[in-house]
Amino acid sequence: MSTYVRFRHFGRIGTHMHSVFAARNVGRYKSSKPEDSQEGNPLLKYLTMKITATGPITVAEYMREVLTNPLKGYYMHHDMLGEHGDFVTSPEISQIFGELIGIWCVSEWISGGKSKSLNLVELGPGRGSLMSDILRVFSQFKHLLNTCDISIHLVEVSPKLSEIQALNLTEKSTDAKYEDRSSCYKMGITKTGLPINWYYNIQDVPSGYTFYIAHEFFDALPIHILQKIQDEWREVLIDVDPEIQHKLRFVLGSSSSHIAKTFIKGFRSHQLHNVLLAPGTADLTADVDFNFLKRMIGNYVSFLGPITQSEFLRNMGIDLRLKVLLENAKDATTQQHLIKSYDVLMNPNKMGKRFQFFSLFPHSRLEQTSNVKYPIAGFTELETS
């Protein structure tokens, strides 16, 4: 059995869904930094030579190079999260976010029959903040979970971020690569005493009763963009601008391309000018078409959501948790921080409405909802007496 939880206005099972393609520094919660010089950008020089030699590249290939190029990819060598990075995610804003996800996991483990083993997998775990908060909740439910063999599995391609995750989750650096029979490239023990492994590919994660968690992940996977010209769909490609040195531009490919013929009428394109500037220095993000995602999934599993972040967190009891934290706060500064963080997470003009949650379940789990005893946590309104 696998349970999948997803946060934000994204998706991504299948990598060809798109509604908005943008550089991360054109919106959301971020810290500002000046754009690097185009002329001195080594990744731009590499892309220019590659395009000149082999022709225009797809947006998907551009995203792969910009984000995960081994030498200069955005994710590979620096910490882009937090106050001094390029953007801030929900787990970085408030501990409540991760705590409620932890409670969600415990609730679903109980509702699913209290399996004797559990793989907790996070895709693109950032600095490890979300997983840290989840594991803190797990430690508080030891009396329930002591019969379950729990292991943590992180899918992370960035050497820099995996180092930060290891320090945050194990309090030790686990830079050494292990030559064993497994396919993980790092392993350790969390501060709460659970085994933790790192993988480059999701296919390498061991099978079993599994919860998959992905936050700020799907929107950064490579996508293809199609644009409709009169009565035909053509793929948007990236080429070198012949008139301006060290500049890339969007061009339209042939309607006979494989993608154009395969994914007719599944996309819409909105171009933002910042995407092609200083490749490798800014994150790239793409909003996902949830209807397309549902069609891709088909009838293999049950799909819940999307619902807004504020809706999900309120259903999980964020107001009650905030009340407890405020009552236990030792000073006014801490209280103000809690209230401000809550506002960022819940305010519809901030993260509350823009970010969304969805979940995938086996059909058998959803069939249990006919029994009031086993509602789907977070997707059912919390009843208060």
C-alpha positions as CSV (number, residue, x, y, z in Angstrom):
1,M,0.0,0.0,0.0
2,S,1.3,3.5,-0.8
3,T,-0.2,6.7,0.3
4,Y,0.8,9.9,-1.4
5,V,0.4,13.4,0.0
6,R,1.1,16.5,-2.1
7,F,1.4,20.2,-1.2
8,R,1.3,23.4,-3.3
9,H,-0.2,24.3,-6.7
10,F,1.7,21.6,-8.5
11,G,1.6,18.0,-9.3
12,R,3.7,15.7,-11.2
13,I,3.3,12.1,-11.9
14,G,4.2,12.2,-15.5
15,T,6.3,15.2,-16.4
16,H,4.3,16.9,-19.2
17,M,1.8,19.1,-17.4
18,H,1.9,22.8,-17.4
19,S,0.0,26.0,-16.9
20,V,2.6,28.6,-15.9
21,F,6.4,28.4,-16.3
22,A,8.4,30.9,-14.3
23,A,11.7,31.6,-12.6
24,R,11.2,31.3,-8.8
25,N,12.3,34.9,-8.3
26,V,9.2,36.3,-9.9
27,G,6.8,35.5,-7.2
28,R,6.0,33.6,-4.0
29,Y,7.9,34.0,-0.7
30,K,11.5,34.7,-1.5
31,S,14.4,36.9,-0.7
32,S,15.7,39.3,-3.4
33,K,19.1,39.1,-4.9
34,P,20.5,40.8,-8.0
35,E,20.7,38.8,-11.2
36,D,24.2,37.6,-12.1
37,S,25.8,38.9,-15.3
38,Q,24.8,37.1,-18.4
39,E,28.2,37.3,-20.0
40,G,30.0,35.7,-17.0
41,N,27.5,32.9,-16.5
42,P,29.3,29.5,-17.1
43,L,26.1,27.6,-17.5
44,L,24.8,30.0,-20.1
45,K,28.1,29.6,-22.0
46,Y,27.6,25.8,-21.9
47,L,24.0,26.0,-23.0
48,T,24.9,28.4,-25.8
49,M,27.6,26.1,-27.2
50,K,25.3,23.1,-26.9
51,I,22.4,24.8,-28.7
52,T,24.8,26.1,-31.4
53,A,26.1,22.6,-32.0
54,T,22.9,20.6,-31.9
55,G,20.0,23.0,-32.4
56,P,17.2,24.4,-30.1
57,I,16.5,22.4,-26.9
58,T,13.2,21.7,-25.2
59,V,12.1,23.5,-22.0
60,A,12.4,20.1,-20.2
61,E,16.0,19.8,-21.2
62,Y,16.7,23.4,-20.2
63,M,15.1,22.8,-16.8
64,R,17.2,19.7,-16.2
65,E,20.4,21.6,-17.0
66,V,19.5,24.7,-15.1
67,L,18.5,22.9,-11.9
68,T,20.6,19.7,-11.8
69,N,23.7,20.2,-14.0
70,P,26.5,18.6,-12.0
71,L,28.8,21.6,-12.2
72,K,26.6,24.7,-12.1
73,G,23.0,23.5,-11.5
74,Y,20.9,25.6,-9.2
75,Y,20.1,22.8,-6.8
76,M,23.5,21.2,-6.8
77,H,25.9,23.5,-4.9
78,H,24.0,26.0,-2.7
79,D,21.3,26.4,-0.1
80,M,18.5,28.2,-1.7
81,L,16.0,28.0,1.2
82,G,15.4,30.2,4.2
83,E,15.9,33.8,5.0
84,H,19.2,34.1,3.2
85,G,18.2,32.0,0.2
86,D,15.9,32.6,-2.8
87,F,12.6,31.5,-1.3
88,V,10.9,30.2,1.8
89,T,8.7,27.1,2.1
90,S,5.9,26.4,4.5
91,P,8.0,24.1,6.9
92,E,10.6,26.9,7.1
93,I,7.9,29.4,8.2
94,S,6.3,27.5,11.1
95,Q,6.9,24.2,13.0
96,I,3.1,23.8,13.0
97,F,3.0,22.9,9.3
98,G,5.3,19.9,9.7
99,E,3.7,18.9,13.0
100,L,0.3,18.6,11.3
101,I,1.8,16.6,8.5
102,G,3.2,14.3,11.1
103,I,-0.2,13.9,12.8
104,W,-1.7,13.2,9.4
105,C,0.8,10.3,8.9
106,V,0.1,8.9,12.3
107,S,-3.7,9.2,11.7
108,E,-3.5,7.4,8.3
109,W,-1.2,4.7,9.7
110,I,-3.9,4.0,12.4
111,S,-6.7,4.2,9.9
112,G,-4.9,1.9,7.4
113,G,-4.7,-0.9,10.0
114,K,-1.4,-0.2,11.9
115,S,1.0,-1.9,9.6
116,K,4.0,-3.6,11.2
117,S,6.4,-1.6,9.0
118,L,6.3,1.8,7.4
119,N,8.6,3.5,4.8
120,L,8.3,7.3,5.1
121,V,9.6,8.7,1.9
122,E,10.1,12.4,1.1
123,L,10.8,13.6,-2.4
124,G,13.0,16.7,-2.5
125,P,13.3,17.3,1.2
126,G,14.9,20.7,1.1
127,R,16.8,21.4,4.4
128,G,15.1,18.5,6.1
129,S,12.8,20.9,8.2
130,L,9.6,19.1,7.2
131,M,10.9,15.7,8.0
132,S,12.4,16.9,11.3
133,D,9.0,18.2,12.4
134,I,7.3,15.0,11.4
135,L,9.8,12.8,13.3
136,R,9.4,15.0,16.4
137,V,5.6,14.1,16.2
138,F,6.4,10.5,15.7
139,S,8.6,10.5,18.9
140,Q,5.6,11.9,20.8
141,F,3.5,9.0,19.6
142,K,6.0,6.3,20.6
143,H,3.3,4.5,22.6
144,L,1.4,3.9,19.4
145,L,4.2,3.4,17.0
146,N,6.4,1.1,19.1
147,T,5.0,-1.9,17.2
148,C,5.9,-0.4,13.8
149,D,9.3,-0.8,12.1
150,I,9.8,2.8,10.7
151,S,12.5,3.8,8.2
152,I,13.1,7.1,6.6
153,H,14.0,7.5,2.9
154,L,15.0,10.8,1.2
155,V,15.1,11.2,-2.6
156,E,17.6,14.1,-3.2
157,V,19.9,14.8,-6.1
158,S,21.7,17.8,-4.5
159,P,24.9,17.1,-2.7
160,K,24.7,20.4,-0.9
161,L,21.1,19.9,0.3
162,S,21.7,16.2,1.3
163,E,24.6,17.4,3.5
164,I,22.3,20.0,5.2
165,Q,19.6,17.4,5.6
166,A,22.0,15.0,7.3
167,L,23.2,17.6,9.7
168,N,19.6,18.6,10.6
169,L,18.2,15.1,10.9
170,T,21.2,13.1,12.3
171,E,23.4,15.9,13.8
172,K,26.2,14.3,11.9
173,S,27.8,14.8,8.4
174,T,27.3,11.7,6.3
175,D,29.3,12.8,3.3
176,A,31.0,9.4,2.8
177,K,29.5,7.2,0.1
178,Y,28.7,3.7,1.1
179,E,29.8,0.7,-1.0
180,D,27.1,-1.8,0.1
181,R,24.5,-3.9,-1.6
182,S,21.8,-1.2,-1.4
183,S,21.4,1.6,-3.9
184,C,21.4,4.5,-1.3
185,Y,24.3,6.9,-1.4
186,K,24.1,7.9,2.2
187,M,22.8,6.4,5.4
188,G,22.5,7.2,9.0
189,I,20.4,7.3,12.2
190,T,18.0,10.1,12.9
191,K,18.1,12.0,16.2
192,T,15.0,10.0,17.2
193,G,16.8,6.7,16.5
194,L,15.3,5.7,13.1
195,P,17.4,4.5,10.1
196,I,17.6,7.0,7.3
197,N,18.8,6.6,3.7
198,W,19.4,8.9,0.8
199,Y,18.7,8.0,-2.9
200,Y,19.1,9.7,-6.3
201,N,16.2,7.9,-7.8
202,I,12.7,7.1,-6.5
203,Q,13.0,3.7,-8.1
204,D,15.7,2.8,-5.7
205,V,13.5,3.3,-2.6
206,P,12.5,-0.1,-1.1
207,S,9.0,-1.3,-1.6
208,G,6.5,-1.9,1.2
209,Y,3.8,0.0,3.1
210,T,4.8,3.5,2.2
211,F,3.8,7.1,2.7
212,Y,5.2,9.4,0.0
213,I,5.5,13.1,0.9
214,A,6.4,15.8,-1.6
215,H,6.5,19.5,-0.8
216,E,7.8,22.1,-3.3
217,F,8.9,19.2,-5.5
218,F,6.7,18.5,-8.5
219,D,6.7,22.1,-9.7
220,A,10.4,21.9,-10.4
221,L,10.4,18.7,-12.5
222,P,11.2,19.2,-16.2
223,I,8.1,20.0,-18.4
224,H,7.3,20.5,-22.0
225,I,5.4,23.5,-23.2
226,L,3.0,23.5,-26.2
227,Q,1.5,26.6,-27.8
228,K,-1.5,26.6,-30.2
229,I,-0.9,28.4,-33.5
230,Q,-4.2,28.6,-35.4
231,D,-5.3,24.9,-35.6
232,E,-2.1,23.2,-34.7
233,W,0.0,22.6,-31.5
234,R,3.7,23.4,-31.6
235,E,6.4,22.8,-29.0
236,V,8.1,25.8,-27.4
237,L,11.9,25.4,-27.6
238,I,14.9,27.4,-26.4
239,D,17.4,28.8,-28.9
240,V,20.3,31.3,-29.0
241,D,19.3,34.8,-29.9
242,P,21.3,35.5,-33.2
243,E,21.1,39.3,-32.6
244,I,22.2,39.6,-28.9
245,Q,25.3,37.9,-27.5
246,H,24.9,35.7,-24.4
247,K,21.1,35.7,-24.6
248,L,18.6,32.9,-25.0
249,R,15.1,33.1,-26.5
250,F,12.0,31.1,-27.0
251,V,11.2,29.8,-30.5
252,L,8.4,27.5,-31.9
253,G,9.3,24.1,-33.0
254,S,7.6,21.9,-35.7
255,S,4.1,20.7,-35.2
256,S,5.4,17.2,-36.2
257,S,7.4,16.9,-33.0
258,H,6.7,13.8,-30.8
259,I,5.4,15.8,-27.9
260,A,3.2,18.0,-30.1
261,K,1.6,14.9,-31.6
262,T,1.3,13.0,-28.3
263,F,-0.1,15.7,-25.9
264,I,-2.6,17.6,-28.2
265,K,-4.7,20.1,-26.2
266,G,-3.2,19.2,-22.8
267,F,-1.3,22.4,-22.1
268,R,-1.5,26.2,-22.2
269,S,1.6,28.4,-22.2
270,H,2.2,31.7,-20.4
271,Q,5.7,33.0,-20.9
272,L,7.5,35.0,-18.2
273,H,10.5,37.0,-19.3
274,N,12.8,36.1,-16.3
275,V,13.0,32.4,-17.1
276,L,15.9,32.6,-19.5
277,L,18.0,35.1,-17.5
278,A,21.2,33.9,-15.7
279,P,20.5,30.2,-15.9
280,G,21.6,28.3,-12.8
281,T,21.1,31.2,-10.4
282,A,17.4,31.1,-9.9
283,D,14.9,28.3,-9.3
284,L,12.4,27.3,-12.0
285,T,8.8,26.4,-11.2
286,A,5.8,25.3,-13.1
287,D,2.2,25.3,-12.0
288,V,0.5,22.0,-12.8
289,D,-2.9,21.3,-14.3
290,F,-4.7,19.1,-11.8
291,N,-7.3,17.9,-14.3
292,F,-4.5,16.6,-16.5
293,L,-2.9,15.0,-13.5
294,K,-6.1,13.2,-12.7
295,R,-6.4,12.0,-16.3
296,M,-2.8,10.7,-16.2
297,I,-3.6,8.7,-13.0
298,G,-6.8,7.3,-14.4
299,N,-8.4,4.6,-12.2
300,Y,-5.2,3.1,-10.8
301,V,-5.6,4.9,-7.4
302,S,-8.1,7.3,-5.8
303,F,-7.4,11.0,-6.0
304,L,-8.4,13.5,-3.2
305,G,-8.2,17.2,-3.7
306,P,-6.8,19.5,-4.6
307,I,-7.9,21.7,-1.6
308,T,-6.3,24.9,-0.5
309,Q,-3.5,24.8,2.1
310,S,-5.6,26.8,4.6
311,E,-8.5,24.3,4.2
312,F,-6.3,21.3,4.8
313,L,-4.5,22.8,7.8
314,R,-7.7,24.0,9.3
315,N,-9.2,20.5,8.9
316,M,-6.0,19.2,10.6
317,G,-6.6,21.4,13.6
318,I,-4.1,24.3,13.1
319,D,-6.2,26.7,15.1
320,L,-6.2,24.4,18.1
321,R,-2.4,23.9,17.8
322,L,-1.8,27.6,17.6
323,K,-3.9,28.2,20.7
324,V,-1.8,25.7,22.7
325,L,1.5,27.1,21.5
326,L,0.4,30.7,22.3
327,E,-0.6,29.6,25.8
328,N,2.8,28.0,26.3
329,A,4.8,30.8,24.8
330,K,7.1,32.4,27.3
331,D,7.2,35.9,25.9
332,A,5.4,38.3,23.6
333,T,8.0,38.1,20.9
334,T,7.4,34.3,20.5
335,Q,3.7,34.9,20.4
336,Q,4.0,37.5,17.7
337,H,6.2,35.2,15.6
338,L,3.6,32.4,16.0
339,I,0.8,34.7,14.9
340,K,2.7,36.1,12.0
341,S,3.7,32.6,10.8
342,Y,0.1,31.4,11.1
343,D,-1.0,34.4,8.9
344,V,1.5,33.5,6.2
345,L,0.4,29.9,6.1
346,M,-3.4,30.6,6.2
347,N,-4.0,34.1,4.7
348,P,-5.6,33.6,1.2
349,N,-3.5,36.5,-0.1
350,K,-0.3,34.7,1.0
351,M,0.1,30.9,1.1
352,G,-3.4,30.0,2.3
353,K,-5.1,29.9,-1.1
354,R,-2.1,29.7,-3.5
355,F,-0.7,26.5,-2.2
356,Q,-2.8,23.3,-2.4
357,F,-2.9,19.8,-1.1
358,F,-3.8,16.6,-2.8
359,S,-3.5,12.9,-1.9
360,L,-3.5,9.6,-3.7
361,F,-4.8,6.5,-2.0
362,P,-5.4,2.8,-2.8
363,H,-9.1,2.3,-3.7
364,S,-9.4,0.1,-0.6
365,R,-8.6,2.9,1.7
366,L,-11.2,5.2,0.3
367,E,-13.8,2.5,0.5
368,Q,-13.3,2.7,4.3
369,T,-14.6,6.2,4.4
370,S,-18.2,4.9,4.3
371,N,-17.4,4.0,7.9
372,V,-17.4,7.2,9.9
373,K,-14.7,5.8,12.0
374,Y,-12.1,6.1,9.3
375,P,-12.3,9.5,7.5
376,I,-9.4,10.8,5.4
377,A,-7.5,13.1,7.7
378,G,-7.2,16.7,6.4
379,F,-9.7,16.2,3.6
380,T,-12.7,16.0,6.0
381,E,-13.8,18.9,8.0
382,L,-12.6,18.6,11.6
383,E,-15.6,18.1,14.0
384,T,-15.3,20.1,17.2
385,S,-17.6,19.8,20.2
